[in-house]
Amino acid sequence: MKKILQGADAVSTVVKSFDNLVDAWRTCETTKAIEQTKRAHINATRDVQVKMIEENAAILKGYLDHVFAERRHVIDNMFSQLDQGLDSGNMELASKAIEAIVKVTQSSPLAGARELIADIHNPRISHIEI
């Protein structure tokens, strides 16, 4: 009889061990699924953030290209007026042209870029015109 109980205990131990192994496998699979979901969420969030950065960079680049081209045109015209004033001896025209050149060069297009970036991130603004 003692051998039978020992055999039953051995079977019980084997069954418990198998149950523990199955439980460990289930826990592992559950953890694996949870971590894969987290990883997928992290990757999706990364992709969205990268796309937003790329789009914001394109908007900012377009803005700066436009602003610097406009400034160049304005400054070129002011230098033309300066040349006209100097060539004709019209010191008032030359002086006004110099003042305008100084005024334009003192203002920074980056201040406008800061405003543009703030507007991009402002959910209440639905339309931005450059």
Beta strands, then each sheet from edge to edge (+ up, - down):
end
